[in-house]
Structures are given as structure tokens and as C-alpha cells.
Amino acid sequence: MPLTVFISSTSLDLTQHRKALERSLLDAGLGPIGMEHFAAQPDQPLHACLREIGEADLFVGIYAWRYGFVPGDAGISITELEFSEAQRLGKPCFCFFVDPGFPWPEEFRDQGESAARLDEFKRRMDALLVRSTFTTPDDLAARVLASIQRYERSASKRATQGSAQTPEQRNLTTLLERSKQFWVAGVLANVANSVGIYALTMIPEPDAVEQHWRDGTAPDLPAQQPLAPGQSILDIFEDSGRLLLILGDPGSGKTITLLQLAQYLIEQARGIASEPVPVVFHLGSWSARLPLEKWLVLEARSKYYVSGDLFEKWMREHRIVLLLDGLDEVEPAEQSACVQSINAFVGSVGVPGIAICARRAEYHTLTTKLRVNAAIRLEALSTAQIGAILSSSEQPMRGLQQVLDAAPEMAEIAGSPLMLNLMRATSQDTLESGIQQTRSGSLADAVVARYVDARLAADGVDESHRQDVLTRLGWIARRIIEGGGNVFQVDALQPSQLSGIARAAYFLLTRIVVGLVLGLTEGIYLGLVSWAQASFGTALLRSVSVGLLFGLGAGLIDLFRQGRMAADGAGEQAQPQRKEASWPVSLALVLFLFALFAASNWALWHAWERAGFGIVWALVVGLRSRGGGIAHDIRIPDIRSWSWRSAGKGFMLGVAIATAVFVVPTAIGAFPAVTEEMSKYPASTSFIIAGSTALLYGLIGAVFMGWRANTIATQVRPDEGIRLFRRSMLRGGALLGAVTGGFLWLVVSGGMAQTTGAAMAALAGLVIGWVVGSYFAVVGALWYGGIDIINHYALRGILWLSGRTPLRLIRYLDSAVKIRLLRRIGGGYAFIHRALLEYFATRESAAKLK
């Protein structure tokens, strides 16, 4: 049975467009509804229109410059009521707006309140769904039919797939929804709601790329001629074989165009397991030290909270469409190398689609071209487009139009969608003063400055607090630029953002706190195990003092190591590739820390025992910093789940370690005190003790390796990394404590049952299991995120004391979002455009952390 299509539009202004669309749908075997009988006319019963929507399969809305008739006490027009009903019923909706630059009769353009309500209605649609533009009746018919046919193909794919999802499909669905949350709802919808999205002129630029078509043929794109008005970026992407370069001047709409493509691809992929997932990355943080694939894995972990192994697997299985923004924001000396890395990745790994954005002028200076199939450039808004945008605004901006008419240099920069948006958010008087006080060569900077002033004034920031705001947001802007990205993440703060005394204070404070936690835990453990109340205080004092000295030594060692790495040029940027080579260094560090523990124990208490605790301390602190550096001292959180295969490997490794370091040395008399103690028991008991120790180490190894990172976080908030560490810390500590405590309870209660009775043996096993399990729970909690939480809050405290950030940083950033200086992108914050980022970066105080 053919699909039925309900067509909603105003009547008089779109008669020819509706007729052309009806013919096209009928020729395609589809059933149009409401073409003549249910258009937005005052003499038609409203309930009949709404009933027809419920019976139709699809909804198509066509909108020009008329809002339509508002019946009775409905409050909104029939066309808006029809759209709302389709949304309520969950109908697939396809909405088309006339291109703002397409000539349209003045008698069919609403003015005043109707124009304002139409503008509000269009913004509402922009925030809810993907829409396209049209020009002539035939152009509209072709675009609607192409959209419906695309929907039919997607629906066919959905129908052939079962409703049950595998764990991997659920993870991909989560990533898809995260892309929509970050970029469509977080950025694109906000732009649509605040200022609207403009239809841009796109011109093919084939000389910008080295074309490599799989079938040897390229589409017949008219070089240097504008593409058809209203042609969607998805159509261009598909025509390019899904290998596209988007070029444009600063503020020309490159990022918004890329996000519109993301929105189309997200809608395509929803509910279809075989469709690849679009993921947006900002290339600014790429470094020539890393191949593109490794960089993408790191970015996926830190920005999307996806397991690195999982994302790498998806890329190699061609499950990811890469949308790469900001090629021009890579270090200038490394931009050609970045292009080469992209080309190598596409050639070796392959992709189901890739789109890259770059500033046109910077790109054409590169010695290497991207090996993709097509390139387009975005043109500036024309005078006619600007006039149409201003005249159709919710509040017609006659004042701004007067400013542009009186100042040709201002009208020229208004061709940038960014500059036009900033002007629309700034008063006429403020703009005129900017023109008078600024040379024409820096008018763009003046517009940005006037916009910032207007937003701060709207938030009630007086002159006395203005400099404080500029300094703090300037510090954030500098951190973003230094990191090479475009997003500031609270949970990604690192000690590399400190210097001098502040950096030394960070390393000493964090390591001492970790040492005190370990010492306090050990002291409580030894005090309880001794069974002598009088020795509890002594045991606690000894352990805490050793922990203090151990932490101080570890802090000095790390401070020295970071200084050496920085001197070698590897401390702040290159540590991801040092990971493999850092094992020997980490092993040496563990041995050094163990020696430090033993020396501290002897210096304070003239005792050599408790070597087992020293090994645990050295492993936790030493291996914790494996492969790290000052820019990664606080790790990227992993999202963990249980793997029985990895747990089995960990069990075997734990048994092997216990056999090598305890069972065999004890058997050959390497530990005289332990050998003497074991000689008091029968050989069978000694064998059980040795076997139990090996089994315990095996269980500990199973926990550490079985609980691995192989999934994706279910939600993302501004401090999601710390939340993940907190969850991992609690779960890891509880799991390790339960395993070790439970095991010892079984061993002790079973071994003592014959001599003390079952009840006393169970009680003794419970006490010993609880004490030992509690100790290992703390160790596990530190390993699985506790150390990172200590480091993070110590860093936040030092930044607050230095005046760089407020105490409640997230609340402060959220307030900047409300006044439209920043925007939320997932768990991070970005300035609304690169121009504002650069403006605030130049306003940062010259004072540095000392």
C-alpha cells in the first residue's frame, strides 16, 4: 500500500508549489492528502485537518513568509497546529522553508506580529528537526520526493533489523544519542533558537583537493558556480561519496554547516544498526607526535567517555563517520602534517564518511591537499540576504539596517553570519559608538567587544567586576588555546596549568595526602590485627609518620621527574606515545619507592618488617604514574565492566607472581622469619598456607584485570570525569575488599574449625576477613580513581587560592552560558565562536602563577 503524505502550508502564496508537489508525489506512487481540501483556510473545520494528519503516514510542511490563519481561540495558526499535531502523534515530519534569498512577492510577506510569530514558529521547528530550503515549485517537488525516498530506504533497513540490541549496538546507540545531545541539542538548536540558521551559498572548489573516486568517476559539479539554492549539505556529502572538505572565511558558518550534516546523519542512523555513527572532533589539539587514529582514540575517551579499545574497534569496522572541525586551528607548522595524517588514515583504515572544515585562506597555503572527493566553499551573505534576515526577524531590526546602510565597511563584515548574529544581539547605539571609535581595519574586533559589553551589561555586571570576569574567562580561553582544542572541561584540568611554587605545592600536597591515607589505613589495620588495645596508638602513629615521609619523598621524586621531562621537551605534550617505553621507568620507580618506604620505616622506628605493605604502597603510587606526565597526572577516566576472559588472565598472573615472590622463596629459606614460623605447623598446613596465598594473589589479579574499560558512559555532565572516578573508586574498592575479605574468611574459618570449633572459627575468620578486606578496599579505591580525585580537588583548590578560578567553577561557567558568552557541549564549555575565544584570551591578565 502506498505511503500517504499530508501536506501542510498556507494557501494563496504557495498554490503553484503545492500543485507541483502533488504531481510529483502522484507520479512516484504516493498518496498526497490535503492539497486542496485541507489547506490553511478559515472556512475549513480544524478537526478535519487534524484527523487527516492522524491517518497519514508522513507529514510535509511548506513555509514561506506567511504565518497563516489563526482560528477562534486557538492562539496559533492552523499550519502551526497541524505541525504540533504531527509531532504529538510521532509522525515523520519533513519541513521546507523558502530560501531567504529567493525573490518573493511583497504582498505575500507578513509584517508586524504575524511576521514575529512566523519567525518564532520557524525557530521552534529548527530546534526539533532537520529542515531544508526550496526555491521554485519544481525545486520543492524534487527535494520533497528525495527526502521521502531517503526515508523509505531507512525505514526498509529498520524493518529488516530485529528490535533486540546487542551490548555493542547499545553502546553505539548511546554514542549516537551523545552526538545528538552534544552538537544538535547543545549547539545547533541553541543557535536556531537564538538567532536562526541562515541558508548559505555553497560553491564547488575542486582544485582544493586530490580526488580519488572508488569507481574512477566524479559527479558533474559546476566548478566555481553556486550550487542550486536550498541544496542540503547532506546531498552534497552523498554526491561527494561521503568524502568532503568544507572551506570558508572566519565566521562564515563552517561549523554550523558541519553540525547540520551531523544532524542529518544522526537522523539517518537512528534505529538502524548497520548505519555508521557521526562523531564530531576538533582538530585543534592534534599533534604531529600522534597518528590520527591514536589521537581520535584519546579524544573519544576524554570528550565522549568511550573506552579507547572500543572506539578503535569501531573505526576499524567502519562504524564511525568522522566530522573534523578546525583544521586551521592546528599549529601552523603542523597543518600540512595533519593533512598527511588524515590522508594516511583514510587510505589505510578507510572510513564510511569524513568531512573536514578549514579556513579557506589558511588551507590554500598548505603544501599538501586532502585526498577527498570534493570541496565546497561557503560564500558571505549577500546584501539581499542580510536585508531579508533583518526584515523577517522577530523584532524587525530597522536600527541595525540603518547602521549598515550608513556604514559600508560595517555592511561588508555583516556578510559573515557570525558578525551579523553579534550585531543583532547588540544595540544600535553601541554599534554606532564602535564605528566611531574604531578604525575600519578592526571593525570585527569592535563588534565582538561591543557584544561582550552588551552581554555583561545584560547580566548586571558593573564596571568594578568587569575586569574580574574578563580575567577569569581570559584564563579559561588561554587554557583552551594552549590545549589546542575548543572546549574547556572542568574534569580535564591538569597541573601543567600551574607553574613555579604552585606546581611544587600541587605535587607535594597530593603525594603527602596519598601517603597519609595509606599510612592511616595501615595503622588501623595493624592496630586491629595486633589484638592488643595498648599497641593500637603506637601502630597508628608509626604508620602515619611513615606515610607522611613516604608521601613527601614521592612528591619530590615526581617533581624532579616532571622537571626532567619538561627539560627534554616531553613533559606536557608527548606522554601518550611514551606509554610503552615507560614500563622500565615505572619498574625502577616502584623499586625506588619500596626502598624509600623501607628507609622511612628504619629511620623513624628502626624496623625492617612490614615489607608487604611497602610493596603495595610502591605499586599503587609507582604504577599509577606509568606513562603519565604533567599534562596527564589526572587520568582520563575509564568506563569499566566485567570481563571473564581478562579476569582469567589476571588470575593466572596473580598466581605466578605469588609463586615467584612468596611460595618459592619461602620454600628455599629466603625469608628466615617466615620459614621459622611455618616450621611450627605440619607440612600439610604449610602447603595450605602457600596455596591460599597464591590463590589470594590470583583473585586480586582477577579483580584488577577483569574489571576493564570496554564500554561507554551513559550520561555526560560538566564533572562527569570526577563522577566516573567516584563510581569506579567505590566499586573497585568494594570489589577488591569483598574478594580478599571473603577469601580470608573462608580460609581462616576452615583452618580453625577443628581446633576452636565452628562458631569461634567463623567469628575469627569474619574479623580477620573484615580487617584485611577493609585495607584492600582502601587500596583498590585509591587505584581505581581515589588518587585522581585527590589530585583534582587539590588542583582546584590551588587555582582558587591563586585567583584564577572561582570556588564554584561549574556554577560560574553555567552563568556565562546563560548570557551567551559560552555554550555547553556535553560535559565541557566552549565560547560561542573562535572570535570570542581569541578576544578573551587577549584580555587575560599578564600575571602568572608563581
N, C-alpha and C positions, 0 to 999 in steps of 0.2 A: 504494500500500500504506500503511495507516495506521501512524502512529508508535506504537511500543511504549514503555511507561513502567514502569520498575522503581521500586517504592515501598518505601522502607526506613523502618522505625520499630520501636519496641518494641511489644509486643502488647497486654497487658491494659489499659493505660491509654489506648490510642488506637483501640480497636475501632470505636467509632461514627464517629470521624473517618475511618478507613480505608474504612468502608463508604460513607460519603457521597462520598468522593473517587472510589471505584471507580465508583459510579453516574454521577457527573458525567463521568468520562473515557469511559465506555462510550456515554453519550448523545451525546458530541461525536465519536464515531467513532474513539476512540483505544483502544489495547490495554494495559490495566493488567497488570502481572506481579508475582507475589509477594504479592498481597493476603492470601491465606490460607495459601499453601503455603510461603512463604519469609520469613515474619516472623522476628524475632529470638527464636527459641525454642531451648532447649538440645538438643532431640531431633532437630534438622534437620542434615543434613550441610552443613558450611560450604562445601565446594567446589561444591555445587549452587547455593547462593545466589550465589556469585561467578561461576559460569558464566552464570547468567541475566543478571547485570549486563552481561557481555560481549555478550550477544545483544540487549539492549535498546537503543533509540535514545536515551532520556533517563533521567536519574536524579532521583527526587524523594525528599528526606529530610524526615521529620516528627519533631520532637523536642519533648518536654515536660520532665518533671522526673525521668525515669528514664534511667540510663546504659545499662542492658541487660545481657544475659548475656555473661560472658567465658568462652569455651570453652577447655578444656585449657590448653596452654602458649602461647596466642596473645598474652596480655598485655593485649589491648584487647578491647572488646565487639564483638559481631557487627555492630551498627549502625555503629560506627566503622570496622570492617574493610570493610564494604560501601562506605562513603564513600571510603575510601582506594583501593579497587579502581576505583571510578568515576573518581577523579582520575587514577589511573595510566593508565587506558585513554583518558583525554581525553574522557570523556562529558560532555555538557552537564548541569550539576548545578543543581537548584533546591531550596534548603533553607529550611524554615519552622520557626520557634521559636514556642512558645506565648507569648502576651503575658504579661510578668511580672505585670501587674496583674489578669489574668483568674483568677477563683476556680478552684482545682484541689484535688481531694481529697487530704488529707494522706497517706492510705495509698499514694498513687502519687507521693510525693515521696521521692527518695533522700536519705539522710543520710550523714555521715561521708565515708569515702574515695570511695564511689561518686559522691556529690554533687560532690566536688572534681574527679574525673576527668571528669564531665559538663561542669563549668564550663570545664575546660581544653580539652575537645573543641569546645565552642561557640566559644571564643576562636580556636581553630585555623581553624574554618570562617569566622569573621568576617574573618580575615586573608587568606583565599583567594578569597572570592567574595561576591556580593551575596546577602543573605538577607532574608526578610520575616517577619512575625509573623502569628499567627492566633488566633482565639478559639473559636467554635463549629464543629461539623462542617460546616455549610453555608458558613460564612465561609471555612474552609480550602479546601473544594472550589472555591469561586468564585475564590479567589486563585491556586490552583494552575492552574486552567484558563486564567485570564487570562495568567499567566506563560508557559504553553506556547503559547498563541495568539500572544503577542508574539514569542516565539522563532521560531515558524513564519513570521511575516511577515518577520523579519530574515533567516531562512535563505533565503526566497524571493528577497529582494533580493540576497543574496550569490551565489545561483545564477545570477542574470541578469547578473552582472558578471564580466568576464574576470579572469584571475589576474595578468596583466601590469599594472603600475602605471606611470603617467606620472611624470616628476620631481615635478610638483606634488602628485600623490597620495602619493608617498613622503614629501614634506615634511609633508603633513597627517597622515600616519600617525606620523611622528616626533613631531609636536606632540601627537597623541593619547596616545602612549606616555609623553611627558614629563608630561602632565597626570596620568596614572596614577601615574607614578613620584613626582611631587611630592606629590600630595594623597591618593591612595588608599594607596599603599605607604608614603609618608613620614609621613603624619599619621593617616589613618583606621585603617590596620592597626595602628599603634603604640598607638592608643587602645584598639582591640579587644583587643590582646594584653595590655595592662597593666591595664585596669580594666573593659573591656567597653563596649558601646554600649547605651544604655537605650531602651526603647520609650516615646516621649513622646506625651502627649495634645496633639492639634492641633485648634484651634477656628477656624472661618472668621471673618473680620473684614472684611466687605465695605465698611463705611463708611471703611476706611483708604485706599481707592484710588478713582480715577476710572476706571470700567470702560469699555473701548472694544472691544467684540467685533466681529470682522470680519463675522460673519453677523448681528449685531444681537441675538443671544440669549446668555444666560449659563446655566451649569449651575445646577440647583436645589440649592445648597449650604445646609444648615441654619444660618442665621446665629446666632452665639453658642452653638451646640450642638456638642459634641465630635464630630469625625468618627469613623467606625467604627474601633474599636481594631484596630491592625495594618495599617491602610491605608497604603500606602507613599507616600513623598514623590514618587516618580515618577508614581503615579496622580494625585495632587493636581496636579502640574505639568502633566500631559497634560490633565486636566479643565479647567485654567485657560487652555487654549490656549497653553501654554508662556510665559505672562507672569505671574509670581508674585512676591509680596512675602512675606518670612518675618520675623515680628516676635517679640520675646521679651525677657525681662529679662536683665540681665547674668548670664552663666554658665548660661543656660537650654538651651544646646545648638544655637544657631542655626548656628554654623559647621559643627558635625558634621552637622547635617541638610543643609546645603548640600553638604557633601562626599559624603554618601550619595547625593544627587541626581547629583553628578558621577560617582560610581561607576556608577550605573545607566546614565547617558547614555554613558559610555565603553564599557560592555559592549554597548550598542545599536549604537554606531558602529564597533566593531571589525570589519574586513573588509568594510565597506560604504562605498564611495567617496562615495555620494550623501548619507550621513548627516553632519550638521554636527558639529564637534568642540567639546566643552565645555572652556572655559578659565576658570580662577578668577583674579579680580583683587581686590585690596584697595583700597577707595576712599579710604583714609585719606590717600594722597598726592595726591589730586586737588586742583587749584587752579582757582579761577574764571577765571584767566588763560587757561586752555586749554579748548577744546571737548572733549567726552568722547571723540570719535573720535581726536583728536590725542593725548590723554592715553593712551588704550588702545594706540596705536602705540608710544609711548615706553615704556610698561610692558612690552609684548611684547618689545621689544628688550632691555631691561635685565633682565627676570626670566626670560624663556623663550629668549632669544638667537635671536629670529626677525627676519629682515630686516623693517624697517618698511614698505617698499613692498609686500612680500609679504603681511604681515598686514593692511594696509589693503585690499588687493585681496580677500582672503578675506572680510573683513567686508562689503564692498560686494556680494560674490557670495553672501552669506548662508551662509557655510560655518562660522561660529563661533557657538556658544551661549555667551552671557555669563553668568557666575555671579559676582555682585558682592557682596563681603562688606564690612562695616564702614562703612555709610553714616553711622552715628552718630559715626564717628571722623574725619570731615571736620571742618575748622574750623567751630565752631558758627555763625559768621556767614555761612558759605558753604554750609550744608547745603541750604537751600531752592534756591540757585542750582545745586547739584549735581543735585537732583531735576529742575529745569527742563532741565538739560543732558541728563539721561537721557531725559526725555520727548521733547526735540527730536531726539535721536539715533534713538530708536525710531520716531518719526513720519516722519523724513526718510530715513534709511538703511534702517530696517527690520531685524528680527532674526528668525532661526528659533527663538529662545527666549531668555528672560532671566529670571533670578531674583536678587532683591536681598535682603540681610539688613540689619536695623536693630534697635536697641534700641527697644522699644515706646514708652517714656515720651518719649524724645528725638524720635522720629518724629512723635508726635501734637502736638508744639509747632510743627511747621513750618507755614508758610502755604501751601505747595504740596503737593499729593498726587501720588503716582506714577500715571501713566496706564497701569496694567497691569490685568489682568482679575480678579485675585483676590488676597486676602491671608489668611494664617493666622497665628495666634499660638501659641507653644509654652507650655504650662502647666507649672507646677512639678510635680515628682514628688510623688505623694500619700504619705501615711503608709504605706498598704498596699504601694505600690511600693517604698518605701525598705526596709520590713521584708523583702519578698521578695528584693530585691537583696542585702541583708546576709546573709540566711539561706542563699542559694544561692551565696555567694562560695566561692572555692577553700578558704579558711580562714574558716569562719563567724565573723563579727566580732561576737561577743557583747559584747565590751568596748565597741565603738562604739555598739551598740544600747543598752547600759546608760547611756552618756553622753547619748544623745539622749532616752531616757526620763526621765532626771533633770534635763535642762535643756531646757525647751520652746523657749527662744529659739534654742538650737543646732539643735533639730529643725526649726525653721522655715527656717533658712538651708540645711539639708541638702536641702531641696526643689530647690535648684539642682544640676544634675548636676555642675557644676564643683566646688562646695563639697563635695558628697558624695565625689567622687573624691579631693580633697585630704584629707578626713578619713580615708578608707580607707587612705591612704598614710602616716598619722601615728599614732603610738602613743596608747593611751588616756590614759596619764599626761600626755603632752604636751598633749593636748586639754583635759584637766581643769584643768591649770595655766593654760592660755589663758583658760578660762572664769572662773577665779578672779581673774585679773589684769586682765581686760578688761571694760569696760562693754559692755552688750548692744548698744549702737548701733554698735560697731565689731568685732563678733564675726567678721565676714567677713574683716576685715584680720588679726585674730588667727589665724584658721585658715590664711591664706596665710603669715603669719610662722612659725607652727609647722611648716608643711610645708617651708618653706625650711630651717629649722633641722634638721629631720629628714633632709633630703636631704644637707646639708653634713656632718652627723654621720656618715651612712652612707658618705660618701666619705672620711672620716678627716680632715676639715678642722678643725684645732684653733682655739681662740679667737684665737690670735695671728695666724692667717692669714685669719680670717673677714672682718675688715674689708677686707682686700685684695680678696677675692672680691666682696664687696658693692660696693666702689668700682668695680672693673673692669666687672662686669656692669651696674652702675648707669650707667656711662658709655655702654655699648652701648645700654641701654634709652633713655637720653636722646637718643642719635643716631636711634634708630628713631622716637621720638615727634616729634622736630624734623623728620624727613623725612616724617612723615605716613603712614608705612606700617606694616607689622607684621613685616617681615623685615630682618635685618641681613646685608648682602652684603659680604664682605671686599673683593671687587674693585670695589665701588661707593664705597669711601672717597673723599672729596673734601677739598681744602684748606679748604672752608668750615667744617670741623670744627676748624680751628685759629684762633688769634687772636693779636694782638699780635706779639711778636718771633718766635714760632713760625711765624706765617703769612709774615712777611717772609723768614725763613730759608728757607722752602719755595720761594718764588718765586725768590730769588737763587740758591739751590743748584741747582735744576732747570735754570734757564736757563743758568747757567755750565757745568754738565755738558754740556748740548747744544752750547753754543758750543765747548767743548774737543773734543768728538767731531768736530764739523765742521772745526775748525782742525787737529786731528791728521790727519784724513783728507786734507784739502787739502795739508798739509805733506808727507805721504808721496807724494801724487800729484805735486806739483811737484818734489820731490827726485828721483823716479824719471824723470820726463819730461825733466829737465834733462840727463840723461846725464853729469853731472859729479859725481863722488863728493864732491868737496870742498864743493859747494854744498848737499848734502843736509841737513846740520845747520842751515845758515842758513835754508833754506826751511822746515824743520820749526819752528824757533824763531819765525820771523816769523808763520807761520800760527797756531801755538798761542797766541801772545801776542795776535794779533788776535781769535782765537776767545774768549779769556778776556775781553777788553774788550767784545766784541760780546755775549757772554752776560750780563755784568754789566749792560750797558745795557738789554738786552731784559728782564732781571728787574726793573729799576727801572721800565721802561715798564709792564710788566704789573701790578706792584704799584700803580702810580699809577692805571692803568685800573680795577682791581678796586675801589680805594678810591672812585673817582668813581661806578662803577656801584652800589656799596653805598649811597653817599650819595643816589643817585637812586632807591633802592628797587628796583633791577632786578638787582642782582648775584647774589643767591643763589637766586632762585626763578623769574625771568621769562625767562631766556635762551632757552628753546625758541621763543618767539614773536618773539624779536629776530633770529632767524637770517636772514630775508630782508633786513632792514634793515642787517645788519652788513657787507654787501659793500663799500659805500663806506668804512666804517671800516677794514675789513681792507685795502683797497687803499691807503688812506692810511698804514696801519701798515707795509705792505710797503715803500712808498717811504721812510718814515722809517727803517726798519731798513737799507735799502740805503744811505741817507745815513750811518747810524751805522757801517756796515761801511767805507765809503769814508773817513770821518773817522778811524776807528781805524787803518786802513792808513796814512793820511798822518801821523797824529800819532806813530806808532811808527817808521815806516820811510820817511816822505816819498816814498811811492809811490802812484800812482793806478791802476796796472794791476790786473789780476785782477778786473775788473768783473763778468765772467761768474760768478765764484764768489759775489760779493756778491748777485747776482740770485737764485742758487739758495738761499743762506742766508736771504735775506729772504722768499722764497716759502715755504720749509719752515717757518720759525718764525712768519711773519705769518699765512699762510693756515691754519696748523694751529690757531690760536685763533679762527677765524672763527665767530661766533655763540656762542662759549663764555662762560663766566663762572666765578666761583669755585666754584660748585656743580657745574660740568661741565668743569673743567680737565682731568680724566682722562676721556676719551671713553667712551661705550658702544661696545664692540667690534662690528664688523660681521663677518658670516659671508659670505665672498666666493666667487664663482665667475666663470667667464669668460663674457662676452657679446660676440659678434662685432659685433652691431649697435652697441653702445656703443663698442667698440673703433674702429669705422669713424668714428664721430663724433669720438672723441678724436684720431684720425689727422688728420682734416681741420682740427681746431682747432690741433693742433701745427704743421702746415704753415703755417697762416695766421699764427700767432704768429711763427714763424721768418722768414717773408717780411716781416712788418711791422717786426720789431726787428733783423733782421740783413741779409737779402738786399737790400731796397730801400735802407736807409741806407748800406750799403756801396757800392751802385751809384752813389749820388749824392754820395759822398765825405764822408758824415757822420762816418766813422771814419778819419781820415787814416793812422794807422799801419797799419790793416788794408788800406786801399786801396793803400798803398805796397807792402806785402808781396804783395798779389795781382797787382800790375803786373809782378812778376818772372816770372809764368807766362803761357803762351799763353791767349788768350781762352777756348778750349775747356776748359782746365784750371780756370780761374776759374769757368766755368759749372758744371763738375762739382762743385767745392767748394761753391758756393752751393746747388746742388741736393741734394748729400749732406747739407748742414746742415739744409735744410728737411725732408728725409726722416728724418733722425735725430730732429728735434723731433717729427715726425709719429708715429714709432714710440714715443717716450716718452709722447706724449699718448694713444696707443692703449693702452699699458700702464696708465696711471693711470685711464683711464675704462673700459677693457674689463674690468678685474678689479673687479667691482662687487658690492655687497651685495644678494643676491637669494635667499638660502636660509636654512636653519636649522641650528644646531649639532647634531651627532649625539649628544652627551652633555653633561651638566652636572655640574660638581664645584664645591667651595667657591671655588676660584680659577679658575673657568672663563674669566672675562674676561681674566685675565693669560695663560692658556694660549692663548686665541684671538689675543691680541695677539702673543704669541711666534711662533705659527704664521704669522700674517699678516706679521709683520716678516721672517721668514726667507724666506717665499715671495715677498713683494713685492720684497725686496732682490735675491733671486736672479733673479727675472724681469726686473727693470729692468736689473740688471748684465749679464745674458746678452744682452738685446736690444741695449743700447748697445755692449757689448764686441764682440759678434758682428758687428754692423753695421760698426763701425770696422775690425775685422779684414778684412772683405771689401773695404771701400773702400781702405784703405792697401795691402793686398797686391795689389789690382788696379791701383792707380795707380802702384806702384813696380815692377811686374813687368818692364816694358820697359827700365828703366834699371839695375836692380840684379840682375835675374834672379829667377826664380820662387821659388827656395828662400829667398834673403835677403828678398825681399818678403813671403813668408808669415811668416817669423820676425819681421820688423819689425812686421807687422800684428798678429801674435799678442801681442807685447809691449805695443804701444800699446793694443790692444783689451783686454788684461787689466788694464792700469793704469787706463784710463778706465772700464772696466766695474766695476772694484772700487770706484772713487769713487762711481759712481752706485748701486751696490749698497748702500753705506752710507746714501746719501741716501734711497733707497727704503725701507730698513729703518727709518730714523727716521720717515719719513712714515707707514708702514703699521703703526705700533704701538710703535716703539722709544722715542719721546718719552713715550708713555703708560706704558711700563714703567719708565722713569727716574723719572717723576713718582710712580708708585705706590710704588715702594720707598723713595724719598726721604720720602714722607709716612709710610709705615710706620715708618721709622727715627726720624722726629721724634716720632711718637706713643709709640714705645717709650722714647725718651730722656726724655720728659715723664712717664713712669709711667702713661699712660692705658691702654696695651695691652701684653700680654706680647710677647716677641720671636717666639715661635712661636704666633701668634694662632689659626690653624686648629686646632692640637692642643688649645689651651686651650678653644676652643668645643666641640670634639668631646667633651672630658671633661665639660663641662656638659650635653651631650646624654645621656651615659651615666647621669648621676644625675637625669635627668628634670626639669631646670630649663629646658632649651632642647630644641627639636626641629629636625631638618634638614628643610628644604623646598627641594628641588632644590639649587641652589648657595648657598642662604642659610640663616640660622638665625633661628628665632623662639622667643620664650618660649611655654611650653605654653598660656598663656592671657593675655589682656589684663590680668587681675588681677595676675599675676606681673610683667608688664612695668611696670605702674604702681607696684608695690611696690618694684622695684629702682630705678626712676627717682627715687623719693623718697629712696633711700639713697645716691645719688651724692654724692661729696664736693663741698663748696662751692668747692673750689679750681678755678681756671680756668687754661687755658694762657696764659702771659704771653709 
